[in-house]
């Protein structure tokens, strides 16, 4: 029996420890010799051309790292950027990292910043995790010896996004993580449900709830772009759970209906605003928010970037905040600065989440207070198609990927809690 087979069969820790770690493993990866595949002005940089699934070498573990057997993973937009080689090829990250850790500078880059699985090996300095532990991963890869990490790991000079700026990510049968990336798997979730949460849920938590984000309070009106997407689906839940008033922006009647089933009372159809690059559209958006809730947003939840940022700055209330964690529609933002400085608004940059913030949001998930936004699941063999669906925005919520798990629906350890939460809530984003 192989190590992978033993994990799937539910083998005891002693048996997992006795079995050999394979020399190679199956992974979704990029190839360094394919950098330059796309022309700079190519209109459709189809990630299916560059994202491959096949065998890659198994790395050695550092003393503070853990090898996990991945049962399931998920697609994030950083996988799309990686496979497009934008804004720069990720091999540049690996080459830089390779100056201090040569293991990562390879001709293949294994992608993926989410995973759920079983610990199968631990480095000799790892104290809190054991072989056989069921875990989920958080994406921040930091140096624990950097003093600033004790304050906020996201301020570390060498902060890296695992599976994006490091090698050996989660879209694979095995993955290498630091021990400080691990959290207990929520016991009422399946492998694929557990794997889809941490990157987006923790990012949304830091943006809205954490001490370094917008610090939402009860009664705050929060405008959320892409409210049924990977980030937005968690953002809406956090606003509702914290006593805020969510106003979700979506792009179709189907997504609007999903928002209402989530309990979001106010929904805006983005299609009614022709050109969000013009102030007249910003004014109409602001008027629509006031028509719905009677006031301007205290917080605007931003991650779409260039197409919406000017509108976000405009519609935030006097003294309000725009909190941003990304720019899926482009990095070069334009906005009218008069609406920022003269009305004392703030722009808050937010990136990922530190270990404590990940712990807090994983606790909410484990208590059944925040639910997965999983909508579709692909096998690892079709990881490129899964990434393509995200690239084309053909999805809602999160797109999952089964790695070692042979089927969906496995891994539930607390069926009682699952029953109390309810299948309808847990599968809200799945096709009805």
Phi and psi in degrees as a GROMACS rama.xvg file:
@    title "Ramachandran Plot"
@    xaxis  label "Phi"
@    yaxis  label "Psi"
@TYPE xy
-82.1928  166.177  UNK-2
-60.7902  -43.7506  UNK-3
-61.47  -43.6113  UNK-4
-63.3825  -38.4766  UNK-5
-65.2018  -39.2984  UNK-6
-62.5862  -46.5672  UNK-7
-62.6162  -35.4515  UNK-8
-78.0427  -6.12719  UNK-9
78.7465  32.8341  UNK-10
-61.3463  153.057  UNK-11
-70.6988  157.599  UNK-12
-54.819  -39.1864  UNK-13
-60.5636  -40.5297  UNK-14
-68.9139  -39.9362  UNK-15
-60.6772  -38.5519  UNK-16
-68.3271  -29.616  UNK-17
-78.1531  -27.3925  UNK-18
-77.4993  147.277  UNK-19
-72.7365  143.401  UNK-20
-76.4008  130.665  UNK-21
-67.3778  154.789  UNK-22
-75.3756  -26.5146  UNK-23
-136.478  165.171  UNK-24
-151.638  160.41  UNK-25
-81.5379  133.935  UNK-26
-155.014  150.355  UNK-27
-83.4681  123.708  UNK-28
-148.166  162.513  UNK-29
-101.859  161.463  UNK-30
-117.69  130.894  UNK-31
-61.1521  -33.5249  UNK-32
-74.1724  -2.24288  UNK-33
-102.405  1.29538  UNK-34
-59.0652  131.643  UNK-35
98.3355  3.41467  UNK-36
-57.248  -39.2279  UNK-37
-100.649  138.437  UNK-38
-70.2371  150.33  UNK-39
-57.9458  -37.4086  UNK-40
-100.172  15.9392  UNK-41
-64.208  128.618  UNK-42
-71.7256  -29.3874  UNK-43
-132.508  97.7361  UNK-44
-88.4358  81.5378  UNK-45
-68.3327  113.766  UNK-46
-67.633  -13.8316  UNK-47
-67.465  -17.3096  UNK-48
-78.1373  -22.1541  UNK-49
-120.575  -16.3796  UNK-50
-94.6804  114.149  UNK-51
-112.92  154.901  UNK-52
-121.641  121.856  UNK-53
-176.196  -173.246  UNK-54
-78.3243  138.591  UNK-55
-133.39  159.658  UNK-56
-69.1645  143.306  UNK-57
-80.37  126.15  UNK-58
-81.8406  163.074  UNK-59
-76.2533  151.852  UNK-60
-87.9183  138.216  UNK-61
-76.8196  165.322  UNK-62
-67.7944  -21.347  UNK-63
-104.138  16.9469  UNK-64
-112.786  165.691  UNK-65
-132.535  139.931  UNK-66
-98.6913  123.433  UNK-67
-113.607  143.3  UNK-68
-85.3543  118.96  UNK-69
-87.1228  120.272  UNK-70
-86.9984  -35.0435  UNK-71
-155.101  157.767  UNK-72
-141.071  -167.452  UNK-73
-154.689  158.95  UNK-74
-93.0062  131.98  UNK-75
-119.823  164.744  UNK-76
-66.7489  -21.2569  UNK-77
-66.5322  -25.4421  UNK-78
-67.5429  -37.2971  UNK-79
-64.556  -49.0327  UNK-80
-56.8482  -43.5176  UNK-81
-59.0141  -47.0294  UNK-82
-72.4021  -17.5181  UNK-83
-88.9185  -7.79016  UNK-84
61.0879  38.3348  UNK-85
-126.449  153.051  UNK-86
-69.9374  -19.4381  UNK-87
-138.744  156.739  UNK-88
-59.9253  136.176  UNK-89
-67.1683  -14.4487  UNK-90
-64.2841  -21.9736  UNK-91
-65.5242  -39.3048  UNK-92
-62.0537  -44.0827  UNK-93
-68.21  -36.7475  UNK-94
-63.6689  -42.6635  UNK-95
-64.6186  -46.005  UNK-96
-62.3744  -34.3413  UNK-97
-62.7342  -17.311  UNK-98
-67.7598  -27.886  UNK-99
-109.113  -23.3664  UNK-100
-140.234  88.2616  UNK-101
-59.8869  -18.5414  UNK-102
-56.5591  -31.4306  UNK-103
-83.5506  -20.8205  UNK-104
-86.3389  87.3336  UNK-105
-126.407  165.382  UNK-106
-75.7844  -3.89253  UNK-107
-124.232  147.542  UNK-108
-124.453  111.348  UNK-109
-82.8081  121.665  UNK-110
-95.3958  174.248  UNK-111
115.81  122.973  UNK-112
-115.089  14.2913  UNK-113
-136.256  147.616  UNK-114
-167.415  152.929  UNK-115
-132.07  136.762  UNK-116
-173.407  -159.099  UNK-117
-122.789  132.199  UNK-118
-67.5822  127.464  UNK-119
-119.078  -17.2483  UNK-120
-151.254  149.972  UNK-121
-131.334  143.829  UNK-122
-68.5316  160.712  UNK-123
-68.5363  -16.3226  UNK-124
-93.8691  -0.963802  UNK-125
-80.7464  127.902  UNK-126
-112.92  -33.6907  UNK-127
-94.9016  -6.06952  UNK-128
-125.128  146.586  UNK-129
-129.43  155.952  UNK-130
-56.0149  134.673  UNK-131
98.4589  -15.3926  UNK-132
-64.0834  138.45  UNK-133
-93.3682  126.324  UNK-134
-138.147  161.138  UNK-135
-120.22  160.757  UNK-136
-109.899  146.065  UNK-137
-104.827  154.976  UNK-138
-89.3578  -10.7909  UNK-139
-81.1413  120.916  UNK-140
-107.854  104.555  UNK-141
-129.024  161.432  UNK-142
-88.2105  111.679  UNK-143
-65.2199  -13.2312  UNK-144
-89.0712  -5.1533  UNK-145
-76.4167  121.242  UNK-146
-54.4751  -35.8694  UNK-147
-66.065  -21.3044  UNK-148
-61.5748  -29.9073  UNK-149
-69.026  -20.0707  UNK-150
-93.4607  -52.8747  UNK-151
-163.837  109.068  UNK-152
-58.3061  -23.8675  UNK-153
-73.3855  -9.43674  UNK-154
-93.1548  -2.71932  UNK-155
-62.7603  137.423  UNK-156
-63.0897  -30.7015  UNK-157
-107.505  25.2251  UNK-158
-55.2183  133.765  UNK-159
-133.052  145.003  UNK-160
-85.5942  115.72  UNK-161
-60.0618  135.518  UNK-162
76.3437  4.39575  UNK-163
-127.95  -54.3752  UNK-164
-102.132  1.27537  UNK-165
-125.697  168.858  UNK-166
-92.5692  178.306  UNK-167
64.7085  44.8381  UNK-168
-77.9009  -169.277  UNK-169
-86.7953  -11.6131  UNK-170
-82.8201  67.5308  UNK-171
-166.563  170.839  UNK-172
-77.5474  -24.0898  UNK-173
-135.982  155.207  UNK-174
-148.089  150.225  UNK-175
-109.681  125.708  UNK-176
-134.761  159.402  UNK-177
-74.6927  151.702  UNK-178
-58.991  -30.0776  UNK-179
-78.7992  11.1134  UNK-180
-104.398  -5.49131  UNK-181
-93.4345  145.065  UNK-182
-141.33  154.254  UNK-183
-66.0978  137.662  UNK-184
-65.1963  130.554  UNK-185
-57.1005  125.604  UNK-186
-73.8547  -18.4699  UNK-187
-92.8673  -1.24458  UNK-188
-101.243  152.055  UNK-189
-73.7743  169.592  UNK-190
-58.6623  -45.7415  UNK-191
-70.2922  -32.9167  UNK-192
-67.9206  -41.7353  UNK-193
-67.0243  -31.9983  UNK-194
-75.578  -16.6981  UNK-195
-92.8938  -2.98775  UNK-196
-95.2448  -44.3218  UNK-197
-64.8334  -44.5723  UNK-198
-60.9413  -52.6619  UNK-199
-74.0008  -42.3295  UNK-200
-64.7452  -41.8643  UNK-201
-70.6238  -36.1563  UNK-202
-62.0575  -45.3294  UNK-203
-64.845  -36.816  UNK-204
-62.1145  -47.7574  UNK-205
-62.9516  -40.8324  UNK-206
-62.0495  -42.9155  UNK-207
-99.9161  -39.8727  UNK-208
-109.356  -37.3064  UNK-209
-61.2764  159.724  UNK-210
-62.3523  -22.8702  UNK-211
-101.421  5.7336  UNK-212
-106.688  -144.231  UNK-213
-79.4766  -13.7167  UNK-214
54.2125  57.3485  UNK-215
-56.0417  141.595  UNK-216
-124.427  169.314  UNK-217
-56.363  135.906  UNK-218
87.0556  -6.92733  UNK-219
-67.2646  133.066  UNK-220
-82.7169  127.238  UNK-221
-124.499  119.414  UNK-222
-90.3903  124.873  UNK-223
-119.965  114.522  UNK-224
-73.4599  147.976  UNK-225
55.0315  50.3692  UNK-226
-70.6179  -11.5047  UNK-227
-110.05  12.114  UNK-228
-83.1566  -172.8  UNK-229
-59.1426  -46.0757  UNK-230
-78.5911  -47.1503  UNK-231
-61.899  -35.6361  UNK-232
-62.2853  -35.5822  UNK-233
-78.151  -36.5345  UNK-234
-58.6313  -45.6062  UNK-235
-59.6222  -43.9114  UNK-236
-63.2476  -40.6055  UNK-237
-67.2595  -37.4856  UNK-238
-65.2662  -46.9229  UNK-239
-62.5029  -43.8526  UNK-240
-68.0066  -25.8968  UNK-241
-95.9605  8.13882  UNK-242
83.3584  12.7755  UNK-243
-84.7087  178.024  UNK-244
-118.389  101.005  UNK-245
-80.5961  139.226  UNK-246
-121.29  107.486  UNK-247
-94.7522  133.756  UNK-248
-104.594  125.571  UNK-249
-135.941  173.956  UNK-250
-119.155  10.8833  UNK-251
-157.382  156.742  UNK-252
-60.7734  -33.8621  UNK-253
-64.9057  -41.7047  UNK-254
-69.398  -34.5598  UNK-255
-62.1085  -41.7065  UNK-256
-65.7581  -39.3863  UNK-257
-61.2685  -42.6745  UNK-258
-58.4651  -43.2214  UNK-259
-65.7447  -37.6449  UNK-260
-65.5812  -27.4467  UNK-261
-71.7378  -16.8837  UNK-262
102.124  8.46082  UNK-263
-76.5198  116.907  UNK-264
-80.1075  -19.2048  UNK-265
-126.816  124.352  UNK-266
-130.902  135.401  UNK-267
-119.318  130.587  UNK-268
-86.6654  113.69  UNK-269
-61.2534  -25.4999  UNK-270
-64.4101  -18.2734  UNK-271
-77.5651  -5.74267  UNK-272
-111.7  109.451  UNK-273
-63.2512  -50.611  UNK-274
-138.686  100.359  UNK-275
-75.6921  2.69896  UNK-276
-85.1233  -4.28495  UNK-277
-113.529  145.346  UNK-278
-64.7373  -28.9919  UNK-279
-64.2867  -32.5882  UNK-280
-71.847  -36.6684  UNK-281
-60.8244  -42.057  UNK-282
-63.4246  -41.6665  UNK-283
-67.5206  -36.4524  UNK-284
-63.9191  -46.5643  UNK-285
-60.4859  -39.9209  UNK-286
-64.7056  -36.5808  UNK-287
-68.0117  -39.8609  UNK-288
-62.5504  -44.6079  UNK-289
-65.5684  -35.3293  UNK-290
-63.0317  -37.9384  UNK-291
-75.5326  -46.4159  UNK-292
-119.708  -6.7171  UNK-293
88.5746  -0.594796  UNK-294
-158.681  167.382  UNK-295
-78.0814  158.326  UNK-296
-68.1957  135.024  UNK-297
-72.4677  -30.5495  UNK-298
-137.308  136.962  UNK-299
-115.011  124.789  UNK-300
-93.5007  104.913  UNK-301
-111.693  134.718  UNK-302
-154.811  -3.50136  UNK-303
-83.9997  -30.2482  UNK-304
90.5207  -126.363  UNK-305
-54.854  -42.2139  UNK-306
-68.3501  -26.4306  UNK-307
-120.393  -9.70976  UNK-308
-66.563  -39.4198  UNK-309
-60.4043  -41.0479  UNK-310
-64.6564  -40.0086  UNK-311
-62.1427  -45.6901  UNK-312
-62.7948  -39.1973  UNK-313
-66.6481  -46.5144  UNK-314
-80.6763  -18.7088  UNK-315
-59.3243  142.422  UNK-316
-69.6188  167.094  UNK-317
-56.8695  125.969  UNK-318
78.779  4.38404  UNK-319
-82.8856  -173.768  UNK-320
-136.917  143.781  UNK-321
-109.399  118.848  UNK-322
-109.291  125.653  UNK-323
-127.433  139.377  UNK-324
-127.824  5.1669  UNK-325
-179.383  -178.096  UNK-326
-152.402  69.5898  UNK-327
-66.274  -21.8737  UNK-328
-98.8645  5.11576  UNK-329
134.937  146.091  UNK-330
-86.9823  -25.7317  UNK-331
-84.349  99.0532  UNK-332
-91.9142  147.018  UNK-333
-128.105  136.032  UNK-334
-151.877  160.956  UNK-335
-85.7438  108.936  UNK-336
-65.5984  -20.0508  UNK-337
-59.3772  -36.2876  UNK-338
-73.64  -14.8735  UNK-339
-88.1779  -57.349  UNK-340
-76.4855  -37.4443  UNK-341
-73.9968  -19.2233  UNK-342
-114.412  17.8139  UNK-343
55.0688  40.2392  UNK-344
-86.9685  167.035  UNK-345
-127.274  144.319  UNK-346
-111.029  123.958  UNK-347
-113.559  118.083  UNK-348
-82.5682  132.827  UNK-349
-136.957  133.859  UNK-350
-135.52  113.455  UNK-351
60.5395  -143.804  UNK-352
-160.789  146.896  UNK-353
-80.8742  174.933  UNK-354
-62.1096  -40.4879  UNK-355
-65.3057  -41.9756  UNK-356
-63.2588  -38.6186  UNK-357
-64.0735  -40.7922  UNK-358
-59.913  -43.6991  UNK-359
-63.5733  -44.7231  UNK-360
-74.0165  -32.5636  UNK-361
-65.3657  -33.8824  UNK-362
-62.2707  -44.185  UNK-363
-61.4611  -40.8984  UNK-364
-65.3324  -43.4746  UNK-365
-66.2162  -27.2108  UNK-366
-82.2865  -6.5052  UNK-367
80.9677  18.5605  UNK-368
-92.1153  -25.5141  UNK-369
-121.645  135.764  UNK-370
-114.236  154.146  UNK-371
-60.4217  150.36  UNK-372
-109.93  28.7246  UNK-373
-66.9747  129.599  UNK-374
-116.018  -35.2652  UNK-375
-143.391  146.849  UNK-376
-129.939  131.494  UNK-377
-115.805  154.321  UNK-378
-75.2066  158.456  UNK-379
-57.5862  -32.8553  UNK-380
-60.0659  -21.606  UNK-381
-111.504  29.3995  UNK-382
-59.4241  -35.5677  UNK-383
-65.026  -39.4002  UNK-384
-66.4761  -37.4845  UNK-385
-61.777  -44.3965  UNK-386
-65.939  -35.4055  UNK-387
-63.7172  -39.9454  UNK-388
-59.7805  -40.0445  UNK-389
-70.5678  -40.0399  UNK-390
-56.9895  -40.0395  UNK-391
-91.313  3.97128  UNK-392
56.1622  41.6751  UNK-393
-90.8975  9.97988  UNK-394
-123.172  167.371  UNK-395
-118.95  158.673  UNK-396
56.7773  -133.897  UNK-397
-113.683  148.551  UNK-398
-104.885  119.635  UNK-399
-94.419  162.191  UNK-400
-137.458  123.334  UNK-401
-81.7827  128.232  UNK-402
-100.993  -96.0052  UNK-403
-76.8856  -23.9088  UNK-404
-59.5372  125.312  UNK-405
-77.6163  -13.2683  UNK-406
-161.563  164.357  UNK-407
-73.5335  159.957  UNK-408
88.9749  3.37378  UNK-409
-95.8936  160.395  UNK-410
99.4483  -1.31138  UNK-411
-72.3687  126.143  UNK-412
-110.14  -17.738  UNK-413
-128.468  78.9924  UNK-414
-65.7916  -24.8556  UNK-415
-63.6816  -48.0031  UNK-416
-63.886  -39.5653  UNK-417
-59.4563  -42.0096  UNK-418
-65.4446  -38.6355  UNK-419
-67.1906  -39.5202  UNK-420
-67.1292  -45.7077  UNK-421
100.742  133.659  UNK-422
-61.2009  -32.4677  UNK-423
-62.007  -41.0817  UNK-424
-71.4749  -42.3388  UNK-425
-69.2133  -26.4013  UNK-426
-112.399  24.9825  UNK-427
-59.0216  -34.6338  UNK-428
-88.3661  -6.80916  UNK-429
-79.2055  154.82  UNK-430
-56.3275  137.013  UNK-431
